[in-house]
Amino acid sequence: MAPDAMRTAARSLRDARPLSYWLDDPGKPDPLPALTRDEQCDLLVVGGGYSGLWTALLAKERDPGCDVVLIEGHEVGWAASGRNGGFCAASLTHGPANGLERWPQEIGKLEELGRRNLDAIEEAVTRHSIDCDFERTGEIDVATRPHELDDLREWHRRAEELGFTGVEFLDRDAVRAQVDSPTFLGGLWDRRGVAMLHPAKLAWGLKEACLRAGVRIHEHTQGLEIARSGSGTAVRTPYGRVFAHRVALGTNVFPSLVKRVRPYTVPVYDYALMTEPLDAGRLASIGWRNRQGLGDSANQFHYFRLSADNRILWGGYDAVYPYGGRLDSSLDQRPETFLKLAGQFFECFPQLSGVRFTHSWGGAIDTCSRFSAFFGTAHRGRVAYAAGYTGLGVGATRFGAEVMLDLLAGRETERTALDMVRSKPMPFPPEPFAWAGIELTKRSLARADTDGGRRNLWLRAMDRMGLGFDS
């Protein structure tokens, strides 16, 4: 970054508050009391993010008489569910291209289930009166390099062959008519497959819906250990135990209570900035009248969108894996990444020079080697888990909740019949091999971005093994 650009980027961050914009809200609900005694229930849900909240709510909708308890180690929605970009995608497979590569025989069914899942989320938001700024505006994948434009054209051709609908190719003039950046060369607009929303308000709304349905929620209650207890299970917490017939684990990036699941995921720290609200003149300078979400098509990509009050969220690019997979709150703030992101923002939108960022934050997401969720059971079918959403969990966690409930019920459904549900990703190796492999992959992907998309020997080997790494 040139010295003048670096100074401009640094000035834009001067007043940024070091916390998620979504969580910095006066409407944030008060936490519920911790569990301080032994409890019994039919279903215990561990984790108060989207995964756990959807599981608890859907369990009550399937069987209103089911006694459901949800425990959360901190506060509902405080982690990835309250720090993400607010892109609620229909895709269950981290994009249809990834799904086609891994499950070509069932990609049609996966796409259908994903669309139905997003429709169900929209319906639930309306039915439960969840005020989360839900806008089904779609998303544009933009090309900023010639090889990315070629890739988008080829994928659009492939999508038409497969019968995927609602995806429109935009040339340079067409994409800049939607959102005006001198860096945009073209794009693919998925008109109905993605909704924009306020992620923390979705979590808080699901919490309220769970309470109305009769779910008992205990915050500041960490699940410490799980063990068999008679015909059910017992989960130990700091001040008591919960005895449950069945347990659903929605802990995602946090170490699973089923220890054999842990090697399948690693934490990756992702970062974002939020601007001040744009006035009418600044908003007009970039267009964006249709308020789509956007993401560029590089391996190290950015995601960006408008909030309800016309701020721009700008995130992504860096994906930081901490050695040993340790979770460390000090990594939530990374000034060198914020400076880089700010400089890249003004490269994308030079017409917004002088705009300030009001919030800067980061946090860990869980990723797995196939970039999309995996599922399973433990303790003789009494415990179910879903993990590995790799940043696309805002929508897919509802589908994962349905899968966990199907597995706990021992039901054969169209979801549990999927190879995606029945199979597992390749686990990550122990250290130092995990760190070395992830770092080599990241550097190779960055080199491919600047080398016309050409993948080196390492990346080609990872492709053959069905592995990789994506920011």
C-alpha positions as CSV (number, residue, x, y, z in Angstrom):
1,M,0.0,0.0,0.0
2,A,1.4,3.4,-1.0
3,P,2.2,5.8,1.9
4,D,-0.7,8.2,1.1
5,A,-3.2,5.3,0.8
6,M,-1.9,3.9,4.1
7,R,-2.4,7.3,5.9
8,T,-5.9,7.6,4.4
9,A,-6.8,4.1,5.6
10,A,-5.4,4.7,9.1
11,R,-7.3,7.9,9.4
12,S,-10.5,6.2,8.5
13,L,-10.1,3.8,11.5
14,R,-9.4,6.5,14.1
15,D,-12.8,6.3,15.7
16,A,-13.6,2.7,15.1
17,R,-15.0,0.9,18.2
18,P,-13.4,-2.5,18.8
19,L,-16.6,-4.6,18.8
20,S,-19.2,-6.0,16.4
21,Y,-21.5,-3.4,15.1
22,W,-24.4,-5.9,15.3
23,L,-23.8,-6.5,19.0
24,D,-23.4,-2.8,19.8
25,D,-27.2,-2.4,20.0
26,P,-29.3,-0.8,22.8
27,G,-32.0,-3.4,22.1
28,K,-29.7,-6.3,23.1
29,P,-31.6,-8.5,25.5
30,D,-30.5,-9.1,29.1
31,P,-28.9,-12.5,29.7
32,L,-31.0,-15.2,31.4
33,P,-29.8,-16.7,34.7
34,A,-27.2,-19.4,34.8
35,L,-28.1,-23.0,35.7
36,T,-27.4,-23.5,39.4
37,R,-29.0,-26.9,40.1
38,D,-29.5,-30.3,38.5
39,E,-32.1,-30.4,35.7
40,Q,-33.9,-33.1,33.8
41,C,-35.3,-32.8,30.2
42,D,-36.1,-34.7,27.1
43,L,-33.7,-32.8,24.9
44,L,-30.7,-30.7,25.9
45,V,-29.3,-28.3,23.4
46,V,-25.7,-27.2,24.0
47,G,-24.9,-23.8,22.4
48,G,-26.9,-20.6,22.0
49,G,-25.9,-19.6,18.4
50,Y,-28.0,-20.3,15.4
51,S,-27.4,-24.0,15.4
52,G,-28.6,-24.5,19.0
53,L,-31.5,-22.0,18.7
54,W,-32.9,-23.5,15.5
55,T,-32.6,-27.0,17.1
56,A,-34.5,-26.0,20.2
57,L,-37.2,-24.1,18.3
58,L,-37.8,-26.8,15.7
59,A,-37.8,-29.5,18.4
60,K,-40.7,-27.7,20.1
61,E,-42.5,-27.2,16.7
62,R,-42.2,-31.0,16.0
63,D,-43.4,-31.9,19.4
64,P,-44.8,-29.1,21.7
65,G,-44.7,-31.6,24.6
66,C,-41.0,-32.1,24.3
67,D,-39.2,-30.7,27.4
68,V,-36.2,-28.7,25.9
69,V,-33.4,-27.0,27.8
70,L,-30.7,-24.9,26.1
71,I,-27.5,-23.9,27.7
72,E,-25.1,-21.3,26.5
73,G,-21.6,-20.7,27.9
74,H,-21.7,-16.9,27.5
75,E,-24.8,-15.1,26.0
76,V,-27.0,-16.1,23.1
77,G,-25.6,-14.9,19.8
78,W,-22.4,-13.4,21.2
79,A,-19.9,-15.4,19.0
80,A,-20.1,-16.1,15.2
81,S,-23.9,-15.7,15.2
82,G,-23.5,-12.0,16.3
83,R,-20.3,-11.2,14.3
84,N,-20.9,-12.4,10.8
85,G,-21.7,-10.5,7.7
86,G,-25.5,-11.2,7.7
87,F,-25.5,-13.2,4.4
88,C,-28.2,-15.8,4.7
89,A,-27.6,-18.2,1.8
90,A,-29.7,-20.9,0.4
91,S,-26.6,-23.0,-0.4
92,L,-26.0,-25.8,2.0
93,T,-22.6,-26.6,0.5
94,H,-20.7,-23.3,0.6
95,G,-21.8,-22.5,-2.9
96,P,-23.2,-24.8,-5.6
97,A,-19.7,-25.2,-7.3
98,N,-18.3,-26.8,-4.1
99,G,-21.4,-29.0,-3.8
100,L,-21.2,-30.1,-7.5
101,E,-17.5,-31.0,-7.0
102,R,-18.1,-33.1,-3.9
103,W,-21.6,-34.5,-4.5
104,P,-22.4,-34.4,-8.2
105,Q,-25.1,-37.1,-8.0
106,E,-27.2,-35.2,-5.5
107,I,-26.4,-31.6,-6.2
108,G,-30.0,-31.1,-7.6
109,K,-31.5,-32.4,-4.3
110,L,-29.0,-30.3,-2.2
111,E,-30.0,-27.1,-4.1
112,E,-33.7,-27.9,-3.8
113,L,-33.3,-28.5,0.0
114,G,-31.3,-25.3,0.3
115,R,-34.0,-23.2,-1.4
116,R,-36.7,-24.8,0.8
117,N,-34.6,-24.1,3.9
118,L,-34.2,-20.4,3.0
119,D,-37.9,-20.1,2.3
120,A,-38.6,-21.7,5.7
121,I,-36.3,-19.2,7.4
122,E,-38.1,-16.3,5.7
123,E,-41.4,-17.8,6.8
124,A,-40.2,-18.2,10.4
125,V,-39.0,-14.7,10.6
126,T,-42.4,-13.5,9.5
127,R,-44.4,-15.9,11.7
128,H,-42.4,-15.2,14.8
129,S,-42.2,-11.4,14.1
130,I,-38.4,-11.4,14.3
131,D,-37.3,-7.8,13.4
132,C,-33.9,-8.6,11.8
133,D,-34.0,-6.4,8.7
134,F,-34.6,-9.5,6.5
135,E,-34.2,-8.5,2.8
136,R,-34.1,-11.2,0.1
137,T,-32.1,-9.1,-2.3
138,G,-29.7,-11.9,-3.6
139,E,-25.9,-11.7,-4.0
140,I,-23.6,-10.7,-6.8
141,D,-20.3,-12.5,-7.1
142,V,-18.0,-9.9,-8.8
143,A,-14.9,-10.4,-10.9
144,T,-12.0,-8.0,-10.4
145,R,-9.5,-9.9,-12.5
146,P,-9.8,-11.2,-16.1
147,H,-9.4,-14.8,-15.1
148,E,-12.2,-14.4,-12.5
149,L,-14.5,-13.1,-15.2
150,D,-13.8,-16.1,-17.4
151,D,-14.5,-18.4,-14.4
152,L,-17.9,-16.6,-13.8
153,R,-18.8,-17.0,-17.5
154,E,-18.0,-20.7,-17.4
155,W,-19.9,-21.3,-14.1
156,H,-22.9,-19.4,-15.5
157,R,-22.9,-21.7,-18.6
158,R,-22.6,-24.8,-16.3
159,A,-25.4,-23.5,-14.0
160,E,-27.7,-23.2,-17.1
161,E,-26.9,-26.7,-18.2
162,L,-27.8,-28.0,-14.7
163,G,-31.0,-26.1,-14.7
164,F,-30.2,-23.7,-11.9
165,T,-32.5,-20.8,-12.1
166,G,-32.4,-17.2,-11.0
167,V,-28.7,-16.6,-11.8
168,E,-27.9,-13.8,-14.2
169,F,-24.5,-13.0,-15.8
170,L,-23.6,-9.3,-15.7
171,D,-21.0,-7.7,-18.0
172,R,-18.9,-4.8,-16.8
173,D,-21.5,-2.1,-17.6
174,A,-24.3,-4.2,-16.2
175,V,-22.6,-4.9,-12.9
176,R,-21.5,-1.3,-12.5
177,A,-25.1,-0.2,-13.1
178,Q,-25.9,-2.2,-10.0
179,V,-23.0,-1.2,-7.8
180,D,-20.4,1.2,-9.2
181,S,-16.8,0.2,-8.5
182,P,-14.0,0.8,-11.1
183,T,-12.6,-2.6,-10.0
184,F,-15.6,-4.6,-11.2
185,L,-15.3,-6.4,-14.5
186,G,-18.5,-8.4,-14.4
187,G,-20.6,-10.5,-12.0
188,L,-23.1,-13.2,-11.4
189,W,-26.3,-12.2,-9.6
190,D,-28.1,-14.9,-7.7
191,R,-31.4,-13.0,-7.4
192,R,-33.2,-15.2,-4.8
193,G,-30.6,-17.4,-3.3
194,V,-29.4,-15.1,-0.6
195,A,-31.0,-12.8,1.9
196,M,-29.4,-9.9,3.9
197,L,-30.2,-9.6,7.6
198,H,-29.1,-8.3,11.0
199,P,-27.4,-11.4,12.4
200,A,-27.6,-10.5,16.1
201,K,-31.2,-9.6,15.9
202,L,-31.9,-12.9,14.2
203,A,-30.3,-14.7,17.1
204,W,-32.1,-12.6,19.7
205,G,-35.4,-13.1,17.9
206,L,-34.9,-16.9,17.8
207,K,-34.2,-16.7,21.5
208,E,-37.5,-15.0,22.2
209,A,-39.3,-17.5,19.9
210,C,-37.8,-20.3,21.9
211,L,-38.9,-18.9,25.2
212,R,-42.4,-18.4,23.9
213,A,-42.4,-22.0,22.8
214,G,-41.5,-23.1,26.3
215,V,-37.7,-23.8,25.9
216,R,-35.8,-23.3,29.2
217,I,-32.7,-21.2,28.4
218,H,-29.7,-20.8,30.8
219,E,-27.0,-18.4,29.7
220,H,-23.5,-18.2,31.3
221,T,-23.7,-22.0,31.6
222,Q,-20.9,-23.9,29.9
223,G,-21.3,-27.6,29.0
224,L,-18.1,-29.1,30.4
225,E,-18.4,-32.9,30.0
226,I,-20.8,-35.4,28.7
227,A,-21.3,-39.0,29.9
228,R,-23.8,-41.8,29.8
229,S,-26.4,-41.8,32.6
230,G,-28.8,-44.7,32.7
231,S,-30.8,-44.8,29.5
232,G,-29.8,-41.1,28.7
233,T,-26.9,-38.7,29.2
234,A,-25.7,-36.3,31.7
235,V,-23.9,-33.0,30.9
236,R,-21.9,-31.4,33.6
237,T,-22.0,-27.6,33.9
238,P,-20.1,-25.4,36.5
239,Y,-23.0,-25.4,39.0
240,G,-25.0,-28.5,38.2
241,R,-25.8,-31.3,35.7
242,V,-28.5,-31.7,33.1
243,F,-29.9,-35.2,32.7
244,A,-31.4,-35.6,29.2
245,H,-32.8,-38.4,27.1
246,R,-31.1,-36.8,24.0
247,V,-28.4,-34.1,23.4
248,A,-27.9,-31.9,20.4
249,L,-24.5,-30.2,20.2
250,G,-24.4,-26.8,18.4
251,T,-21.0,-25.7,19.7
252,N,-19.4,-25.4,16.2
253,V,-16.0,-23.6,16.7
254,F,-15.7,-24.4,20.4
255,P,-14.2,-27.8,21.3
256,S,-16.9,-30.5,20.9
257,L,-18.0,-32.5,24.0
258,V,-17.5,-35.5,21.7
259,K,-13.7,-35.5,21.6
260,R,-13.4,-37.7,18.5
261,V,-15.1,-34.9,16.5
262,R,-12.5,-32.3,17.3
263,P,-9.9,-33.2,14.6
264,Y,-12.5,-32.5,11.9
265,T,-12.6,-28.7,12.5
266,V,-10.1,-25.9,13.0
267,P,-10.8,-22.3,14.0
268,V,-10.2,-19.5,11.5
269,Y,-10.3,-15.8,12.5
270,D,-12.3,-13.6,10.1
271,Y,-12.4,-9.8,10.3
272,A,-14.8,-7.0,9.3
273,L,-15.3,-3.2,9.3
274,M,-18.5,-1.1,9.4
275,T,-18.6,2.4,8.0
276,E,-20.6,5.3,9.2
277,P,-24.0,5.7,7.6
278,L,-23.7,7.0,4.0
279,D,-25.6,10.2,3.2
280,A,-27.7,10.4,0.0
281,G,-24.9,11.9,-2.1
282,R,-22.3,9.2,-1.1
283,L,-24.9,6.5,-1.6
284,A,-25.8,7.8,-5.1
285,S,-22.1,7.8,-6.0
286,I,-22.0,4.0,-5.8
287,G,-25.6,3.2,-6.8
288,W,-26.5,-0.1,-5.0
289,R,-30.2,0.7,-5.3
290,N,-31.1,-3.1,-5.1
291,R,-29.1,-3.6,-1.9
292,Q,-27.6,-7.0,-2.9
293,G,-24.9,-8.6,-1.0
294,L,-21.6,-8.7,-2.8
295,G,-18.5,-10.9,-2.7
296,D,-15.5,-10.8,-5.0
297,S,-14.3,-14.0,-6.7
298,A,-10.7,-14.2,-5.5
299,N,-9.5,-17.0,-3.3
300,Q,-8.8,-14.3,-0.7
301,F,-12.1,-12.6,-1.1
302,H,-14.1,-9.8,0.4
303,Y,-17.7,-9.8,1.3
304,F,-19.7,-6.5,1.6
305,R,-23.2,-5.3,2.0
306,L,-25.4,-2.5,3.1
307,S,-27.0,-2.4,6.6
308,A,-30.5,-1.1,7.2
309,D,-29.2,2.4,8.0
310,N,-27.0,2.4,4.8
311,R,-23.6,1.6,6.3
312,I,-21.3,-0.6,4.4
313,L,-20.0,-3.8,6.1
314,W,-16.6,-4.7,4.5
315,G,-15.0,-8.0,5.6
316,G,-13.0,-11.0,4.7
317,Y,-9.6,-11.4,2.8
318,D,-7.4,-12.4,5.7
319,A,-8.1,-15.8,7.3
320,V,-6.0,-16.3,10.3
321,Y,-5.4,-19.8,11.7
322,P,-3.8,-19.8,15.2
323,Y,-1.1,-22.4,15.8
324,G,-2.6,-25.3,17.7
325,G,-6.1,-24.2,16.9
326,R,-6.3,-22.2,20.1
327,L,-9.2,-19.9,20.7
328,D,-7.9,-16.6,22.1
329,S,-10.1,-13.5,22.5
330,S,-7.0,-11.3,21.9
331,L,-7.2,-12.4,18.3
332,D,-10.6,-10.7,17.9
333,Q,-8.7,-7.4,17.2
334,R,-6.0,-7.4,14.6
335,P,-5.0,-3.8,13.6
336,E,-2.8,-4.9,10.6
337,T,-5.8,-6.7,9.1
338,F,-8.1,-3.7,9.7
339,L,-5.5,-1.4,8.0
340,K,-5.3,-3.7,5.0
341,L,-9.1,-4.0,4.8
342,A,-9.6,-0.2,5.0
343,G,-7.0,0.3,2.2
344,Q,-8.8,-2.3,0.0
345,F,-12.1,-0.7,0.7
346,F,-11.0,2.7,-0.8
347,E,-9.5,0.9,-3.8
348,C,-12.9,-0.6,-4.4
349,F,-14.8,2.6,-3.8
350,P,-12.5,5.6,-4.3
351,Q,-15.6,7.8,-4.6
352,L,-16.1,7.2,-0.8
353,S,-12.8,8.8,0.2
354,G,-13.2,10.4,3.6
355,V,-15.8,7.9,4.9
356,R,-14.9,6.7,8.5
357,F,-15.3,3.3,10.0
358,T,-17.2,3.2,13.3
359,H,-16.6,-0.5,14.2
360,S,-13.9,-3.0,13.7
361,W,-14.1,-6.6,14.9
362,G,-13.1,-10.2,14.3
363,G,-13.9,-13.6,15.6
364,A,-13.4,-17.3,15.0
365,I,-15.5,-19.5,12.7
366,D,-15.1,-23.3,12.4
367,T,-14.0,-24.7,9.1
368,C,-13.6,-28.3,7.9
369,S,-11.7,-29.7,4.9
370,R,-14.8,-29.8,2.7
371,F,-16.0,-26.3,3.6
372,S,-19.5,-27.3,4.4
373,A,-21.2,-28.9,7.4
374,F,-20.9,-32.5,8.5
375,F,-23.1,-34.4,10.9
376,G,-23.1,-37.5,13.1
377,T,-24.1,-39.2,16.4
378,A,-22.4,-40.5,19.4
379,H,-23.2,-42.2,22.7
380,R,-25.3,-44.9,20.9
381,G,-27.4,-42.3,19.0
382,R,-28.3,-40.3,22.1
383,V,-26.1,-37.4,21.0
384,A,-26.1,-35.6,17.7
385,Y,-23.8,-32.9,16.3
386,A,-23.4,-30.6,13.4
387,A,-20.3,-28.5,12.7
388,G,-18.0,-27.2,10.0
389,Y,-20.2,-24.5,8.4
390,T,-17.1,-22.5,7.3
391,G,-18.8,-19.1,7.4
392,L,-22.0,-20.0,5.7
393,G,-24.0,-21.0,8.7
394,V,-26.5,-18.2,8.9
395,G,-28.8,-20.2,6.7
396,A,-27.4,-23.7,6.7
397,T,-27.6,-24.1,10.5
398,R,-31.4,-24.4,10.3
399,F,-30.9,-27.4,7.9
400,G,-28.3,-28.8,10.3
401,A,-30.8,-28.5,13.2
402,E,-33.3,-30.5,11.2
403,V,-30.6,-33.2,10.5
404,M,-29.7,-33.4,14.2
405,L,-33.3,-33.9,15.2
406,D,-33.8,-36.5,12.5
407,L,-30.7,-38.4,13.7
408,L,-31.8,-38.2,17.3
409,A,-35.3,-39.5,16.4
410,G,-33.7,-42.4,14.4
411,R,-35.7,-41.3,11.4
412,E,-34.8,-42.0,7.8
413,T,-35.6,-38.8,5.9
414,E,-34.6,-37.1,2.6
415,R,-32.0,-35.3,4.7
416,T,-30.4,-38.2,6.4
417,A,-30.3,-40.2,3.1
418,L,-27.9,-37.7,1.6
419,D,-24.3,-38.7,1.1
420,M,-23.4,-35.2,2.4
421,V,-25.0,-36.2,5.7
422,R,-23.7,-39.7,5.8
423,S,-20.1,-38.9,4.9
424,K,-17.4,-37.1,6.9
425,P,-14.6,-34.7,5.7
426,M,-11.0,-35.6,6.1
427,P,-9.7,-34.7,9.5
428,F,-6.9,-32.2,10.0
429,P,-3.5,-33.7,11.0
430,P,-1.9,-32.9,14.3
431,E,0.5,-30.0,14.8
432,P,2.8,-28.9,13.4
433,F,1.5,-30.5,10.2
434,A,-1.9,-28.7,10.4
435,W,-0.4,-25.3,10.7
436,A,2.2,-26.0,8.0
437,G,-0.4,-27.3,5.6
438,I,-2.8,-24.5,6.1
439,E,-0.1,-21.8,5.7
440,L,1.2,-23.4,2.5
441,T,-2.3,-23.6,1.1
442,K,-3.1,-20.0,2.0
443,R,0.1,-18.8,0.4
444,S,-0.6,-20.9,-2.7
445,L,-4.1,-19.5,-3.0
446,A,-2.8,-15.9,-2.7
447,R,-0.3,-16.6,-5.4
448,A,-3.0,-18.1,-7.7
449,D,-5.0,-14.8,-7.3
450,T,-2.1,-12.8,-8.8
451,D,-1.1,-15.5,-11.3
452,G,-4.1,-15.7,-13.5
453,G,-5.8,-18.3,-11.3
454,R,-3.2,-20.9,-12.0
455,R,-3.0,-23.5,-9.2
456,N,0.4,-24.8,-8.3
457,L,1.4,-28.4,-7.6
458,W,0.3,-28.2,-3.9
459,L,-3.1,-26.9,-4.7
460,R,-3.6,-29.5,-7.5
461,A,-2.7,-32.2,-5.0
462,M,-5.2,-30.7,-2.5
463,D,-7.8,-30.7,-5.2
464,R,-7.3,-34.4,-5.9
465,M,-7.6,-35.2,-2.2
466,G,-10.8,-33.1,-1.8
467,L,-9.0,-30.7,0.6
468,G,-8.1,-27.0,0.6
469,F,-8.5,-23.8,2.5
470,D,-10.6,-20.8,1.7
471,S,-10.7,-17.3,3.3
